[in-house]
Every structure is written in structure tokens, then in C-alpha cells.
Amino acid sequence: MVKRWLVVCLMVMLAMPAVLAHAGDEPELGALFDGIRERYGSLAGLTMPYTREVLTRSMSMLGTKGGGDSAAGRIFFKSPHFLRMEQASPRVELLVTDGETIWWYVPDERVVHRNSADRFGQELRLLNDIFQGLLTVEERFAVSYGGAAEDGSEQIVLRPDPPWEEIDHVVIGVAPDHRIRKVAIHNMLGSVTTFTLEEPEPKTSFPEGFFRFVPPEGVRTIVNGEQ
């Protein structure tokens, strides 16, 4: 479960311009990347609301376009590797990492999962690379232009290369003003997790300890998946 949360966070962060720095040979990608970098490239930190919906393969086959597992919350990021994801509904959850430890807190269950960042190897290394200015997306992903979507956004398709165990590909929707509008994560089983991202708010500072976690009294801590 913690790995699923981390993969989700990473895929959302793939929308940031540090990854989308090279356009390959497609002119549409070049224009998109230039616009994204101009809009986001100088931000040392940011926060933005999100909504998330999961559409399973069976729902997709039935033509369902809504009503899947949904959630909403807010994402916070500070360069180079500080990430906090606050889920507000349908229940409160928190994932926070300072690049060394990953905490996933579920207040309703009075439990927090504490994991060493080293356990997540590829995922966390990618996270660190992204926010330290990764400029060679072709080394990790096959990148292609996905055309225009129904909502008017243009799409960028990322396929992990070499392949990832859980993720088949990611589709990033870019609004006409070059705001990252959606991130759709397609897994190997045919399910799609779609994040809709609102307008990002630049942040130059965060409260002390914002990207660390201290378990409240009476909360059970599970370390590296062991009870």
C-alpha cells in the first residue's frame, strides 16, 4: 500500500518540467515543454489541490466515465526531494517524506507506516532525480505526443524504459496555458488512476518540520511493513 502511494506521488510529480525537458523529434512536444518550463521552471516549491479517481478495467469496458474510487486533497513540494500529500476525503490520510524516511499515516486506523526511503529503490531515486533537475527524460522514458483530448488539453505519453513492474504508461494533460491539468496512470492490469490538478500556488518557504512526521501518542507504528 505504501508503495502504491509512493508511485502515485511520483507519477503526479512527473508532470513537472524538470522531467519534461527534452522534446525529442516531435515539434508538438517541443512547444509543450517550452511552455511548461516557462510556467513552472523557476519554482522552488509549490502547493496545489487535487482530485483523484480510479477506473478499473471492468468499469472501462462497460463505458463508465465516473463513479469510481475517488479522493481529494492537496499536494506540497519543496526542492529537491520534500513531498507531502494530504488526502482530505473520503477519509483523512497523510504521506510525507524528507527523502530519507517515508511516513504514511491513517488516523482512522490509529496506525502509521514508517519506511526507509531506500526500500523503494527505483521510485525514490527517480523522485530525487526529478527534483534535482533531471534533463534527460529519454534515459528513463519513451516520450511521445498523444494528441488533443476532449477537454482541449494536449497529451504527453510517458512509457517507462526499461519497463516498470506496476506502471504501463502515463498520460499527462497540458492545458492551453501550459498548466498541468491531468495525470492519468495506466497500470498493467488495465486500471487507470487519474489526478486532476488545480492551479499551483508558488511557495518559497514551509513551516519547520513540515516534511517530517511525529506520531501522535497512542498511534501504532509499523516499520518497513513489519507489525
Order of alpha helices (4+ residues) and beta strands (2+ residues): alpha-alpha-beta-alpha-beta-beta-beta-beta-beta-alpha-beta-beta-beta-beta-beta-beta-beta
